[in-house]
Amino acid sequence: MFFISVVHVNRACVHGLSLPAEMHCKVFNMEHTAHSLRSHSLPVFATQAGTVANTPAGQGAASLPRWDLSALYAGMDDPKLHADLAEAEKKAQDFAKKYQGKISGLSGKELADAIAAFEVIEEMLGKAGSYASLLFAADSSDASISQFSQSINERLTAISTHLLFFTLELNRLEEADLQEKLKDPALAHWQPYLRDIRMYRPHQLSDDVEKVLLEKSVTGGQAWCRLFDETIAALRVTLDGQEITVGDALNRLSDTNRATREQAGKAVGGVFEKNVRLFALITNTLAKDKSISDNLRHFARPTSSRNLSNMVEDEVVDALVSAVREDYPRLSHRYYALKAKWMGLDKLEHWDRNAPLPGNDDKLIPWSEAKNIVQKAYDGFDPRMGKVINTFLTNPWIDVPPAPGKSPGAFAHPTVPSAHPYILLNYHGRIRDVMTLAHELGHGVHQVMAAKQGYFMSDTPLTLAETASVFGEMLTFQSLLDAEKDPQRRRLLLAAKVEDMLNTVVRQIAFYEFETRVHDARKKGELLPEQIGVIWRSVQTESLGPAFNFTPEYDVFWAYIPHFIHSPFYVYAYAFGDCLVNALYQVFSEGAPGFQDKYIAMLEAGGTLRHKELLAPFGLDASDPGFWRKGLDVISGFIDQLEQG
């Protein structure tokens, strides 16, 4: 889901603190908007620039639709873009002159007016940042686009320094004083926004330090992220005498021919082994940078800042992680033992993990058919959602084909309420790509429906951002399963769904464990590439189980996963969302009255409510230790069916 850009759309310092990406402002990180980098039956980051040969039969990449960003700006040289930035800078300077040092003396109504004015400026900056980020995502290999994105990023950061004081002063308000101001109905409207900002009060530094950290971010963490992106985009893997992108090579790990998969797996490992010192340097530097920031802000552990930005308690995340790890044997270990048996193998190699099952022709699905499949699934759930889906599928809001320099995977980005969301895909025409479309359209629906809350309060925490997307996948899967009458095809569909769920839950918790161990070890000193590889192998062995043998080149496969670089500890949000949706879908399938209305109300709430408030109408509570078991039981139940079949 959300990593790509060099440009962090500062939404532009909603939190006011110059924190890392997960806390500093409302940044454009595709995982928040979500973005299917968890991958459907592929490793994360696996569906990058493709070729015509990898697209549906009879439909070359050139014929697949590309997005039109003119709802934001007409081009990099659009006079409106530069006029908007100039206007935003003037407004920011005027805002600072009017309000800096005076927040505590404002009445409730005056403070409400100030927040409204602040939101206008932030949305202007967010629009420019969204445009630059989406351009970069579509072609990070274009030097002019990279230069443009960096210049926009620097401009946004410079303008944001005028605004930094605002949320810092809001957080210095005494609670009793703020509560008195909130008695004014005008300010009460902004209560969710104020609630979220004030979560950071214990971690706020002095104004001068915050300003320095904000200004230095351009040459610090953001620069390392850009180096990672551009390095990945430039790498080439030699296969069958041709140089292809990493994404294309990884796509071959799902080829029906085992020799092809092995060749691709070893070749990818070889390329990353040659570059592993650079990736280790990036990883070490960003982990140390985060550690310094965490220490300054008095976070208890490396994951705490992410959990705070997700508005979820450390204990809830710990319960999720523990539940999944305890269930490795009955989930991934059990399934992959079945897969090895079906494939006639004593052991699976890493290049077999996403291999098609015997009997699966993995037929290519034309783009037009994919659209119809997903449209039907959403229409069948609720026509209101189907109507929103149709606007995405009939307008140039989706960038569909693989292309050189294009960001891998998939994402949905909400941009700003005054425009509309955009979706990026790398469509290869397989069933997992249809599921990716369903996933990202779920994000799109969520973003459209929440837009009424405005720029500041439409975003949801990452833990809830995956709800609509995973629910949309489940709707599409059930629609396909119900329509399929052939027992063999049904078994293959069910197995594919289990693999997706394992990639979403087990694999992402293993990623989370990897990050945790790397960041903990980094506190003791810089890690050699080999040390990082040992950690990677240990978590993969633990999570995937005894059905696998891991050859040496797999020890460097940690290097291409962008979440580790752009959004530390983001990955557990996928498992959170999948287990949550499993429980939610169970309520729906049991025929709970008024489910659709409650579900749409949940999406429309955006970021105004927390997970307890959003789930209460469905009788669910993520803080209940038994909650995660319900979600994991759904996966286990599917594996039960496969064992019986």
C-alpha positions, 0 to 999 in steps of 0.5 A, a space after each residue: 500500500 504507500 511508500 513511494 514518493 520523494 515528496 512527502 505531501 506535508 498535508 502539510 504538518 497537520 501534526 506540526 511536529 517534524 517527526 518521521 514519516 509516520 508522525 510528521 504531518 499527513 505525509 503521502 505514503 502509499 501504504 496509508 492510502 494503502 497500497 497493495 505492496 503486501 502483494 497478492 500471491 507475490 512478494 511485496 514489491 513484486 509487480 513493477 514495470 512489465 512488458 507487453 508479454 506480461 499483459 492480458 492476451 491481445 491487450 498490450 500495455 500501450 492499450 491499457 488506460 493511464 491516469 490523467 492528473 489534470 484534476 490537480 495540474 496540467 503539467 510541471 510547468 502549469 502556471 496555476 501550480 506555481 501561482 498556488 505555491 506563491 499564494 500558499 506561501 503568502 497565506 502562510 506568512 500572513 497566518 503566522 503574523 496574525 496568530 503566532 504567539 497568540 493562540 492561547 488568547 483566542 476564543 473558541 470561535 477565533 480558534 475555530 476560524 484559525 484552524 479553518 484558515 490553516 486547513 485551506 493552506 495545508 490543502 493547497 500544499 497537499 494538492 501540489 505535493 500530491 501532483 509531484 508524488 504521483 508524477 514520480 510514482 508513474 516514472 521515477 526514472 525520468 530525471 526531470 520528474 525527480 528534480 521537479 519532485 525534489 524541488 516541490 518537496 523543498 518548497 513545501 518544507 520551506 513554506 511549512 516552517 511558517 506554519 510549524 508554530 500553530 500545532 506546537 502552540 495548540 499542544 501547549 494549551 492547558 487541557 482545562 483551557 481547551 475544554 472551555 474553548 470547546 464549549 463553542 460549537 464552532 470549535 467543537 467541530 474540530 474536536 477530532 482534529 484537536 484530539 489527534 494533534 494532542 496525542 503528541 504533546 508528550 513527545 513535542 520538542 521546543 519550537 527551535 528544535 522542531 523547526 531544525 528537524 523539519 528543515 533538515 528532513 529534506 537532506 536527511 531521511 527523505 534523501 535516503 528514501 529517494 536514493 532507495 527508490 531511484 536505485 531500485 528503479 535503475 536495477 536490472 536483472 539478466 534473464 534469458 539474455 535480456 535485462 529486465 526490471 526487478 519487478 519483472 524478474 520477481 513476477 516470474 516467481 509465479 511462473 508455472 515453470 519451476 526452472 523459470 522460477 528458480 532462475 529468476 529467484 537466483 538472479 534477483 538474489 544475485 543482483 541484490 547481493 551485488 548491491 547489498 552494502 548500499 541497501 544495508 547502509 540505507 537501512 542502518 542510517 534510517 534505523 539510527 535516524 529513527 532511534 535518535 528521533 525516538 530518544 529525543 521524543 521519549 518513545 518507549 520503543 521503536 514501534 511506539 511512534 507508529 502505534 501512536 500515529 495509528 491511534 492504537 495502543 501498544 498492547 493491542 498491537 502486541 496482542 495481534 502479533 502474539 496471536 499470529 505468531 502463535 498460529 504460524 503452525 496451524 496457518 502457514 506451516 500447515 498450508 505450505 505442507 499441503 502445497 508441497 504435497 500437491 506439487 510433489 515436492 519434499 521441500 519447497 524453495 523460496 521460489 516455490 512460495 507463490 508458484 501456481 498450483 498444479 491444474 491452475 492454468 492462471 489464465 490471463 484476464 482482460 482488463 475489461 473483464 477485470 472491471 466487470 468482475 469487481 463492479 459486479 461484486 461491489 454492486 451486489 453488496 450495495 449499489 451506493 458503493 457500486 456507483 462510486 466504483 463506476 466513477 473510477 472505472 469510467 474516468 482516467 483515475 487509474 494508471 493500469 499498465 506496467 511501464 519502465 520506471 513506474 513504481 511497483 505494486 499498487 496504491 490508492 492516494 486520496 490527494 485532496 477533497 477538492 479533486 479526487 483519489 488516484 489509483 496506480 496498478 501494474 496490471 498483468 492480467 492474473 487473478 491476483 491483479 483482479 484482487 489488487 484492483 478490488 483492493 485499491 478500489 476499496 481504498 478509493 471508495 473509502 477516500 471518496 466517502 470520507 472526503 466530506 470530513 474535509 482535508 484534516 479529518 478525512 484520513 483514517 489511521 493505518 489500522 483502519 485504512 485497510 478495512 475497506 480495501 480488504 473487505 472489497 477483496 473479500 466481496 470479490 473473492 466470494 462473488 467469484 467463488 459463488 459463480 464457480 461450479 467446477 470443484 477443481 476451480 473452486 479449490 484453486 480459488 480457495 487456495 489462492 485466497 489462502 495464499 493472499 491471506 497468508 501474505 497479508 497476515 503471516 508474512 506481514 507480521 514476519 516483516 514486523 518481527 524483522 523490523 523489530 529485531 533490526 531496529 533493536 539490534 541497530 541500537 548496539 551498533 551498525 549491522 553488517 549485511 550478513 547480520 541483517 540476512 541472519 535476522 531475515 532468515 530467522 523470521 522467514 524460517 519461523 513464519 513459513 515453517 519446515 516445509 521450506 528450504 532456503 538457499 543462500 541468495 534468499 538472505 538478501 531478499 529483505 533489501 527490496 521491501 519499500 515499507 522498511 525504508 519509507 514507513 517503518 512498522 507500517 506492515 502490521 496494519 495489513 494483518 490488523 486490517 485482514 483480521 478485522 475484516 474477517 471478523 467484520 465479514 463474519 458479522 455480515 455473512 450472519 445477516 446482521 440487520 442494517 449492516 450495509 448502512 453501518 458499514 457505509 457510515 463507518 467509511 464516511 466517518 473518516 478519521 473522526 472516530 477511533 477503532 473502538 467507536 467504529 467497530 462498536 455498532 458491529 459488536 466488535 472490539 479489537 482490544 478484546 483478546 479473543 478478537 484476533 482469534 476470530 479473524 485467524 479462525 477464518 483463515 484456518 477454516 479455509 485451510 480445513 476445507 482444502 485439507 478435506 478436499 
